[in-house]
C-alpha cells in the first residue's frame, strides 16, 4: 500500500497524488458505501496499486480528517486565503468577518490578502485585521507584487482561496503558474451549463490551493448565537472583564461588558463588533433541535 492525497474526483474516479509524485487513477472500495464514507478531495488515503501502466489503484483507507467542508466538498483544509480588493469592487469587510468566523469554527488558519493595491491604499483594512491577530498580505496581481510573500505563508498547506467575484483570486493563482479558470481539467460541461469541480492544484513546497467561488455565498447557520463570540478571536482577551458570566456582548453597556468597553476604547475595531452584532441578531432567531 502507498499513501497519497486525493486531488480531484470526477464520475466515481479519484485522482490520487502519491508520495512519490505520481497521479494514480483510483476507484474507492465498496466497503466505503457500507461505512457511509465518501472520499473527498483533500483526503489523505492509502491505495493499493492494481496496474503500473497506466498507473491505477484502489482506495483502501481514508485517513482521519482534521476537518471537512460541505461547500465546497473538501477535506483537511489548513488555511483560507481571504482575498479582498482594495478597490473595484469595493472592500466587503462583512464577508471577511463571516469567513473568519467560519474558519474559527473549523479550526482553520486565515490569511487576509488585500489585492489590487495599485488602485487604492487599503492600509486601514490591514490595520483592522492585524489588530485582531490575523496575518495580512498586500498583493498586486498585475505586477506580481506580494505574490511570493503570500506563497511563502501558505507553503506546505492546503489553502482555499475565497472572496467575491472580481477581487482577483484567479489572477493571483495565475501568478502561481496555475490556470484554474480555463485549464483542461477545471470544468465539467453538462448541457448548457458549465460546473466547476473541486480540485487541488500543486504549488510546490508541499502546498496545494483550491479556488472556492462558493464561499462568497457562505452561510454560517450551523453556528449557534451562543458560540458566535468564540469565533471572534479578539474577544477572548476581554471576556474576563464582563460583569456577568455568560455575557453575550450584545445589547449590553460598556460598564458591564468588557467587549463593548474595548470597542469604545478603540481596541477592538468597530467594524468587527458591527459584524458580530449583525450575525448575532440573525443567529439568535434560529431554533436548534436535538
C-alpha positions as YAML, in Angstrom:
chain: A
units: angstrom
residues:
- id: 1
  name: UNK
  ca: [0.00, 0.00, 0.00]
- id: 2
  name: UNK
  ca: [1.15, 3.52, -0.68]
- id: 3
  name: UNK
  ca: [-0.02, 6.87, 0.67]
- id: 4
  name: UNK
  ca: [-1.32, 9.86, -1.22]
- id: 5
  name: UNK
  ca: [-3.83, 12.71, -1.33]
- id: 6
  name: UNK
  ca: [-6.96, 12.98, -3.46]
- id: 7
  name: UNK
  ca: [-6.52, 16.00, -5.73]
- id: 8
  name: UNK
  ca: [-9.59, 15.53, -7.93]
- id: 9
  name: UNK
  ca: [-12.71, 13.42, -8.16]
- id: 10
  name: UNK
  ca: [-14.94, 13.05, -11.24]
- id: 11
  name: UNK
  ca: [-17.59, 10.47, -12.12]
- id: 12
  name: UNK
  ca: [-16.60, 7.95, -9.48]
- id: 13
  name: UNK
  ca: [-12.89, 8.18, -10.25]
- id: 14
  name: UNK
  ca: [-10.44, 9.69, -7.78]
- id: 15
  name: UNK
  ca: [-7.08, 11.07, -8.82]
- id: 16
  name: UNK
  ca: [-4.55, 10.48, -6.07]
- id: 17
  name: UNK
  ca: [-1.19, 12.19, -5.94]
- id: 18
  name: UNK
  ca: [1.08, 9.66, -4.27]
- id: 19
  name: UNK
  ca: [4.03, 10.47, -2.03]
- id: 20
  name: UNK
  ca: [6.40, 9.81, -4.92]
- id: 21
  name: UNK
  ca: [4.67, 12.49, -7.05]
- id: 22
  name: UNK
  ca: [2.73, 10.26, -9.46]
- id: 23
  name: UNK
  ca: [-1.01, 10.54, -10.13]
- id: 24
  name: UNK
  ca: [-2.98, 7.32, -9.75]
- id: 25
  name: UNK
  ca: [-6.48, 6.93, -11.16]
- id: 26
  name: UNK
  ca: [-8.45, 5.14, -8.45]
- id: 27
  name: UNK
  ca: [-11.81, 3.70, -7.54]
- id: 28
  name: UNK
  ca: [-13.00, 3.50, -3.95]
- id: 29
  name: UNK
  ca: [-13.62, 0.09, -2.44]
- id: 30
  name: UNK
  ca: [-17.25, -0.89, -1.95]
- id: 31
  name: UNK
  ca: [-16.77, -1.04, 1.80]
- id: 32
  name: UNK
  ca: [-16.96, 2.76, 1.97]
- id: 33
  name: UNK
  ca: [-20.64, 2.67, 0.96]
- id: 34
  name: UNK
  ca: [-21.38, 0.34, 3.86]
- id: 35
  name: UNK
  ca: [-19.44, 2.62, 6.20]
- id: 36
  name: UNK
  ca: [-21.27, 5.67, 4.78]
- id: 37
  name: UNK
  ca: [-17.95, 7.31, 3.88]
- id: 38
  name: UNK
  ca: [-17.50, 9.26, 0.69]
- id: 39
  name: UNK
  ca: [-13.87, 10.05, -0.18]
- id: 40
  name: UNK
  ca: [-13.32, 13.77, -0.70]
- id: 41
  name: UNK
  ca: [-10.77, 15.95, -2.42]
- id: 42
  name: UNK
  ca: [-8.12, 16.68, 0.19]
- id: 43
  name: UNK
  ca: [-8.44, 13.30, 1.87]
- id: 44
  name: UNK
  ca: [-5.20, 11.55, 2.75]
- id: 45
  name: UNK
  ca: [-5.60, 7.95, 1.67]
- id: 46
  name: UNK
  ca: [-3.92, 4.59, 1.38]
- id: 47
  name: UNK
  ca: [-4.19, 2.95, -2.02]
- id: 48
  name: UNK
  ca: [-3.37, -0.45, -3.42]
- id: 49
  name: UNK
  ca: [-1.78, -0.35, -6.87]
- id: 50
  name: UNK
  ca: [-3.64, -2.56, -9.34]
- id: 51
  name: UNK
  ca: [-1.81, -1.50, -12.50]
- id: 52
  name: UNK
  ca: [1.50, 0.26, -13.11]
- id: 53
  name: UNK
  ca: [0.96, 1.40, -16.69]
- id: 54
  name: UNK
  ca: [-1.39, 3.18, -16.78]
- id: 55
  name: UNK
  ca: [-0.98, 3.95, -13.06]
- id: 56
  name: UNK
  ca: [-4.21, 2.75, -11.41]
- id: 57
  name: UNK
  ca: [-5.23, 1.79, -7.93]
- id: 58
  name: UNK
  ca: [-7.96, 1.24, -5.38]
- id: 59
  name: UNK
  ca: [-8.56, 3.40, -2.33]
- id: 60
  name: UNK
  ca: [-8.28, 1.06, 0.65]
- id: 61
  name: UNK
  ca: [-8.37, 3.50, 3.57]
- id: 62
  name: UNK
  ca: [-9.30, 7.13, 4.18]
- id: 63
  name: UNK
  ca: [-7.16, 8.51, 6.98]
- id: 64
  name: UNK
  ca: [-8.61, 10.64, 9.77]
- id: 65
  name: UNK
  ca: [-9.68, 14.11, 8.68]
- id: 66
  name: UNK
  ca: [-8.77, 17.26, 10.59]
- id: 67
  name: UNK
  ca: [-11.91, 18.91, 9.13]
- id: 68
  name: UNK
  ca: [-14.20, 18.69, 6.15]
- id: 69
  name: UNK
  ca: [-16.35, 21.25, 4.43]
- id: 70
  name: UNK
  ca: [-19.65, 20.64, 2.69]
- id: 71
  name: UNK
  ca: [-19.44, 23.63, 0.35]
- id: 72
  name: UNK
  ca: [-17.05, 23.21, -1.31]
- id: 73
  name: UNK
  ca: [-16.76, 19.46, -0.59]
- id: 74
  name: UNK
  ca: [-13.14, 19.25, 0.51]
- id: 75
  name: UNK
  ca: [-11.24, 17.82, 3.47]
- id: 76
  name: UNK
  ca: [-8.20, 18.78, 5.54]
- id: 77
  name: UNK
  ca: [-8.14, 22.49, 4.76]
- id: 78
  name: UNK
  ca: [-5.27, 24.12, 6.65]
- id: 79
  name: UNK
  ca: [-5.80, 27.73, 5.62]
- id: 80
  name: UNK
  ca: [-8.30, 30.07, 3.99]
- id: 81
  name: UNK
  ca: [-6.80, 32.90, 1.95]
- id: 82
  name: UNK
  ca: [-9.50, 35.55, 2.05]
- id: 83
  name: UNK
  ca: [-8.94, 37.78, -0.98]
- id: 84
  name: UNK
  ca: [-10.36, 41.29, -0.89]
- id: 85
  name: UNK
  ca: [-9.83, 44.06, -3.44]
- id: 86
  name: UNK
  ca: [-8.57, 47.45, -2.28]
- id: 87
  name: UNK
  ca: [-10.97, 48.85, -4.90]
- id: 88
  name: UNK
  ca: [-13.13, 47.69, -7.80]
- id: 89
  name: UNK
  ca: [-15.10, 46.04, -6.25]
- id: 90
  name: UNK
  ca: [-15.28, 47.97, -3.00]
- id: 91
  name: UNK
  ca: [-13.97, 46.07, 0.04]
- id: 92
  name: UNK
  ca: [-16.56, 43.80, 1.67]
- id: 93
  name: UNK
  ca: [-15.49, 43.64, 5.33]
- id: 94
  name: UNK
  ca: [-18.61, 41.74, 6.37]
- id: 95
  name: UNK
  ca: [-17.70, 38.87, 4.04]
- id: 96
  name: UNK
  ca: [-14.20, 38.78, 5.55]
- id: 97
  name: UNK
  ca: [-15.71, 38.58, 9.02]
- id: 98
  name: UNK
  ca: [-18.09, 35.77, 8.03]
- id: 99
  name: UNK
  ca: [-15.15, 33.83, 6.62]
- id: 100
  name: UNK
  ca: [-13.05, 34.35, 9.75]
- id: 101
  name: UNK
  ca: [-15.96, 33.07, 11.84]
- id: 102
  name: UNK
  ca: [-16.28, 30.03, 9.61]
- id: 103
  name: UNK
  ca: [-12.54, 29.41, 9.85]
- id: 104
  name: UNK
  ca: [-12.51, 29.73, 13.64]
- id: 105
  name: UNK
  ca: [-15.40, 27.28, 13.92]
- id: 106
  name: UNK
  ca: [-13.50, 24.73, 11.82]
- id: 107
  name: UNK
  ca: [-10.03, 25.38, 13.30]
- id: 108
  name: UNK
  ca: [-8.65, 26.76, 10.03]
- id: 109
  name: UNK
  ca: [-5.92, 29.39, 9.76]
- id: 110
  name: UNK
  ca: [-6.74, 32.64, 7.93]
- id: 111
  name: UNK
  ca: [-4.57, 34.86, 5.73]
- id: 112
  name: UNK
  ca: [-6.21, 38.06, 4.51]
- id: 113
  name: UNK
  ca: [-4.97, 39.03, 1.05]
- id: 114
  name: UNK
  ca: [-5.51, 42.67, 0.09]
- id: 115
  name: UNK
  ca: [-5.24, 42.73, -3.69]
- id: 116
  name: UNK
  ca: [-5.29, 45.49, -6.33]
- id: 117
  name: UNK
  ca: [-3.05, 47.74, -4.25]
- id: 118
  name: UNK
  ca: [-2.24, 49.62, -7.46]
- id: 119
  name: UNK
  ca: [-5.78, 51.03, -7.42]
- id: 120
  name: UNK
  ca: [-6.09, 52.19, -3.82]
- id: 121
  name: UNK
  ca: [-4.35, 52.41, -0.48]
- id: 122
  name: UNK
  ca: [-6.03, 49.88, 1.79]
- id: 123
  name: UNK
  ca: [-3.77, 50.02, 4.84]
- id: 124
  name: UNK
  ca: [-6.83, 50.57, 7.04]
- id: 125
  name: UNK
  ca: [-8.00, 47.03, 6.20]
- id: 126
  name: UNK
  ca: [-4.68, 45.56, 7.32]
- id: 127
  name: UNK
  ca: [-4.80, 47.66, 10.49]
- id: 128
  name: UNK
  ca: [-8.24, 46.24, 11.37]
- id: 129
  name: UNK
  ca: [-7.25, 42.61, 10.99]
- id: 130
  name: UNK
  ca: [-3.68, 42.86, 12.28]
- id: 131
  name: UNK
  ca: [-5.14, 44.35, 15.45]
- id: 132
  name: UNK
  ca: [-7.34, 41.25, 15.75]
- id: 133
  name: UNK
  ca: [-4.40, 38.86, 15.32]
- id: 134
  name: UNK
  ca: [-4.76, 37.90, 11.65]
- id: 135
  name: UNK
  ca: [-1.98, 37.74, 9.05]
- id: 136
  name: UNK
  ca: [-2.41, 40.15, 6.15]
- id: 137
  name: UNK
  ca: [-0.60, 40.37, 2.82]
- id: 138
  name: UNK
  ca: [-0.70, 43.15, 0.22]
- id: 139
  name: UNK
  ca: [-0.65, 41.95, -3.39]
- id: 140
  name: UNK
  ca: [-0.92, 43.36, -6.87]
- id: 141
  name: UNK
  ca: [-1.66, 40.50, -9.23]
- id: 142
  name: UNK
  ca: [-0.99, 42.75, -12.23]
- id: 143
  name: UNK
  ca: [2.65, 43.39, -11.26]
- id: 144
  name: UNK
  ca: [3.16, 40.27, -9.15]
- id: 145
  name: UNK
  ca: [3.97, 42.33, -6.06]
- id: 146
  name: UNK
  ca: [3.49, 40.42, -2.82]
- id: 147
  name: UNK
  ca: [2.70, 37.10, -4.51]
- id: 148
  name: UNK
  ca: [5.94, 35.46, -3.38]
- id: 149
  name: UNK
  ca: [5.27, 36.57, 0.20]
- id: 150
  name: UNK
  ca: [1.81, 35.03, 0.03]
- id: 151
  name: UNK
  ca: [3.20, 31.81, -1.41]
- id: 152
  name: UNK
  ca: [5.66, 31.58, 1.48]
- id: 153
  name: UNK
  ca: [2.85, 31.98, 4.03]
- id: 154
  name: UNK
  ca: [0.87, 29.07, 2.59]
- id: 155
  name: UNK
  ca: [3.80, 26.75, 1.84]
- id: 156
  name: UNK
  ca: [3.15, 23.18, 2.94]
- id: 157
  name: UNK
  ca: [-0.56, 23.81, 3.48]
- id: 158
  name: UNK
  ca: [-3.84, 23.07, 1.73]
- id: 159
  name: UNK
  ca: [-5.24, 26.56, 1.18]
- id: 160
  name: UNK
  ca: [-8.70, 27.53, -0.02]
- id: 161
  name: UNK
  ca: [-8.87, 30.85, -1.88]
- id: 162
  name: UNK
  ca: [-12.12, 32.67, -1.16]
- id: 163
  name: UNK
  ca: [-13.63, 36.04, -1.93]
- id: 164
  name: UNK
  ca: [-16.18, 37.84, -4.04]
- id: 165
  name: UNK
  ca: [-16.11, 37.75, -7.83]
- id: 166
  name: UNK
  ca: [-13.71, 40.24, -9.35]
- id: 167
  name: UNK
  ca: [-11.33, 40.59, -6.40]
- id: 168
  name: UNK
  ca: [-8.50, 38.89, -8.31]
- id: 169
  name: UNK
  ca: [-8.30, 35.35, -6.93]
- id: 170
  name: UNK
  ca: [-7.69, 33.81, -10.34]
- id: 171
  name: UNK
  ca: [-5.12, 36.45, -11.23]
- id: 172
  name: UNK
  ca: [-3.16, 35.67, -8.07]
- id: 173
  name: UNK
  ca: [-3.28, 31.95, -8.84]
- id: 174
  name: UNK
  ca: [-2.09, 32.72, -12.36]
- id: 175
  name: UNK
  ca: [0.98, 34.25, -10.72]
- id: 176
  name: UNK
  ca: [1.48, 30.86, -9.06]
- id: 177
  name: UNK
  ca: [1.68, 29.35, -12.54]
- id: 178
  name: UNK
  ca: [-1.87, 27.96, -12.43]
- id: 179
  name: UNK
  ca: [-4.88, 28.40, -14.67]
- id: 180
  name: UNK
  ca: [-7.92, 27.34, -12.70]
- id: 181
  name: UNK
  ca: [-10.45, 29.07, -14.94]
- id: 182
  name: UNK
  ca: [-9.56, 27.79, -18.38]
- id: 183
  name: UNK
  ca: [-7.39, 24.74, -17.79]
- id: 184
  name: UNK
  ca: [-8.33, 21.47, -19.47]
- id: 185
  name: UNK
  ca: [-9.34, 19.87, -16.18]
- id: 186
  name: UNK
  ca: [-11.01, 22.77, -14.40]
- id: 187
  name: UNK
  ca: [-14.53, 22.50, -15.78]
- id: 188
  name: UNK
  ca: [-17.20, 19.90, -16.47]
- id: 189
  name: UNK
  ca: [-19.66, 20.56, -19.30]
- id: 190
  name: UNK
  ca: [-23.23, 19.49, -18.62]
- id: 191
  name: UNK
  ca: [-25.72, 20.54, -21.28]
- id: 192
  name: UNK
  ca: [-25.79, 24.31, -21.46]
- id: 193
  name: UNK
  ca: [-24.17, 24.74, -18.07]
- id: 194
  name: UNK
  ca: [-20.55, 24.59, -17.01]
- id: 195
  name: UNK
  ca: [-19.88, 23.37, -13.48]
- id: 196
  name: UNK
  ca: [-16.61, 23.81, -11.67]
- id: 197
  name: UNK
  ca: [-15.49, 20.71, -9.87]
- id: 198
  name: UNK
  ca: [-13.30, 20.72, -6.79]
- id: 199
  name: UNK
  ca: [-9.61, 20.27, -7.48]
- id: 200
  name: UNK
  ca: [-6.37, 20.79, -5.58]
- id: 201
  name: UNK
  ca: [-3.57, 22.46, -7.52]
- id: 202
  name: UNK
  ca: [0.03, 21.77, -6.55]
- id: 203
  name: UNK
  ca: [2.06, 24.96, -5.99]
- id: 204
  name: UNK
  ca: [5.25, 23.21, -4.86]
- id: 205
  name: UNK
  ca: [6.84, 23.38, -1.41]
- id: 206
  name: UNK
  ca: [4.29, 20.80, -0.26]
- id: 207
  name: UNK
  ca: [1.41, 23.22, -0.79]
- id: 208
  name: UNK
  ca: [-1.90, 22.90, -2.61]
- id: 209
  name: UNK
  ca: [-4.52, 25.53, -3.40]
- id: 210
  name: UNK
  ca: [-8.18, 25.35, -4.24]
- id: 211
  name: UNK
  ca: [-10.27, 28.12, -5.77]
- id: 212
  name: UNK
  ca: [-13.61, 28.27, -3.94]
- id: 213
  name: UNK
  ca: [-16.14, 30.62, -5.54]
- id: 214
  name: UNK
  ca: [-18.96, 29.18, -3.42]
- id: 215
  name: UNK
  ca: [-17.52, 30.77, -0.29]
- id: 216
  name: UNK
  ca: [-18.82, 34.17, -1.40]
- id: 217
  name: UNK
  ca: [-22.33, 32.83, -0.71]
- id: 218
  name: UNK
  ca: [-21.30, 31.45, 2.67]
- id: 219
  name: UNK
  ca: [-23.96, 30.91, 5.31]
- id: 220
  name: UNK
  ca: [-22.99, 30.13, 8.91]
- id: 221
  name: UNK
  ca: [-26.31, 28.90, 10.27]
- id: 222
  name: UNK
  ca: [-24.58, 25.86, 11.77]
- id: 223
  name: UNK
  ca: [-23.08, 28.15, 14.43]
- id: 224
  name: UNK
  ca: [-25.32, 28.99, 17.37]
- id: 225
  name: UNK
  ca: [-25.65, 32.53, 18.68]
- id: 226
  name: UNK
  ca: [-24.13, 31.48, 22.00]
- id: 227
  name: UNK
  ca: [-20.91, 30.21, 20.39]
- id: 228
  name: UNK
  ca: [-20.50, 33.08, 17.93]
- id: 229
  name: UNK
  ca: [-18.42, 35.10, 20.41]
- id: 230
  name: UNK
  ca: [-15.83, 32.30, 20.49]
- id: 231
  name: UNK
  ca: [-15.33, 32.73, 16.74]
- id: 232
  name: UNK
  ca: [-14.23, 36.36, 17.11]
- id: 233
  name: UNK
  ca: [-10.73, 35.60, 18.33]
- id: 234
  name: UNK
  ca: [-10.03, 39.15, 19.54]
- id: 235
  name: UNK
  ca: [-12.86, 38.94, 22.10]
- id: 236
  name: UNK
  ca: [-11.13, 36.34, 24.28]
- id: 237
  name: UNK
  ca: [-8.69, 38.79, 25.90]
- id: 238
  name: UNK
  ca: [-11.52, 40.96, 27.24]
- id: 239
  name: UNK
  ca: [-14.19, 38.46, 28.27]
- id: 240
  name: UNK
  ca: [-12.92, 38.28, 31.86]
- id: 241
  name: UNK
  ca: [-13.79, 41.97, 32.15]
- id: 242
  name: UNK
  ca: [-17.51, 41.26, 31.67]
- id: 243
  name: UNK
  ca: [-19.55, 41.80, 34.85]
- id: 244
  name: UNK
  ca: [-21.79, 38.78, 34.30]
- id: 245
  name: UNK
  ca: [-20.80, 35.23, 33.34]
- id: 246
  name: UNK
  ca: [-22.28, 34.09, 30.05]
- id: 247
  name: UNK
  ca: [-22.32, 37.66, 28.71]
- id: 248
  name: UNK
  ca: [-23.44, 37.71, 25.08]
- id: 249
  name: UNK
  ca: [-21.75, 41.08, 24.37]
- id: 250
  name: UNK
  ca: [-24.97, 42.06, 22.63]
- id: 251
  name: UNK
  ca: [-27.25, 44.84, 23.85]
- id: 252
  name: UNK
  ca: [-25.05, 45.47, 26.90]
- id: 253
  name: UNK
  ca: [-23.37, 48.59, 28.26]
- id: 254
  name: UNK
  ca: [-19.65, 49.28, 28.49]
- id: 255
  name: UNK
  ca: [-19.66, 49.28, 32.30]
- id: 256
  name: UNK
  ca: [-20.93, 45.68, 32.26]
- id: 257
  name: UNK
  ca: [-19.24, 44.22, 29.17]
- id: 258
  name: UNK
  ca: [-15.51, 44.05, 28.54]
- id: 259
  name: UNK
  ca: [-16.04, 43.63, 24.80]
- id: 260
  name: UNK
  ca: [-18.21, 46.73, 24.44]
- id: 261
  name: UNK
  ca: [-15.71, 48.72, 26.52]
- id: 262
  name: UNK
  ca: [-12.82, 47.52, 24.30]
- id: 263
  name: UNK
  ca: [-14.80, 48.64, 21.23]
- id: 264
  name: UNK
  ca: [-15.50, 52.05, 22.77]
- id: 265
  name: UNK
  ca: [-11.81, 52.38, 23.67]
- id: 266
  name: UNK
  ca: [-10.80, 51.61, 20.07]
- id: 267
  name: UNK
  ca: [-9.00, 48.38, 20.96]
- id: 268
  name: UNK
  ca: [-11.45, 46.09, 19.14]
- id: 269
  name: UNK
  ca: [-12.26, 47.54, 15.69]
- id: 270
  name: UNK
  ca: [-15.79, 48.91, 15.45]
- id: 271
  name: UNK
  ca: [-16.39, 47.16, 12.12]
- id: 272
  name: UNK
  ca: [-15.69, 43.78, 13.72]
- id: 273
  name: UNK
  ca: [-18.17, 44.41, 16.51]
- id: 274
  name: UNK
  ca: [-20.76, 45.58, 13.98]
- id: 275
  name: UNK
  ca: [-20.31, 42.29, 12.10]
- id: 276
  name: UNK
  ca: [-20.66, 40.38, 15.36]
- id: 277
  name: UNK
  ca: [-23.93, 42.09, 16.28]
- id: 278
  name: UNK
  ca: [-25.29, 41.69, 12.75]
- id: 279
  name: UNK
  ca: [-24.55, 37.95, 12.79]
- id: 280
  name: UNK
  ca: [-25.77, 37.51, 16.35]
- id: 281
  name: UNK
  ca: [-29.06, 39.20, 15.50]
- id: 282
  name: UNK
  ca: [-29.64, 36.59, 12.76]
- id: 283
  name: UNK
  ca: [-28.40, 33.53, 14.64]
- id: 284
  name: UNK
  ca: [-30.42, 34.19, 17.80]
- id: 285
  name: UNK
  ca: [-33.60, 33.69, 15.77]
- id: 286
  name: UNK
  ca: [-32.57, 30.20, 14.63]
- id: 287
  name: UNK
  ca: [-34.04, 27.34, 16.65]
- id: 288
  name: UNK
  ca: [-31.85, 24.29, 17.21]
- id: 289
  name: UNK
  ca: [-33.25, 20.86, 17.91]
- id: 290
  name: UNK
  ca: [-31.50, 17.74, 19.19]
...
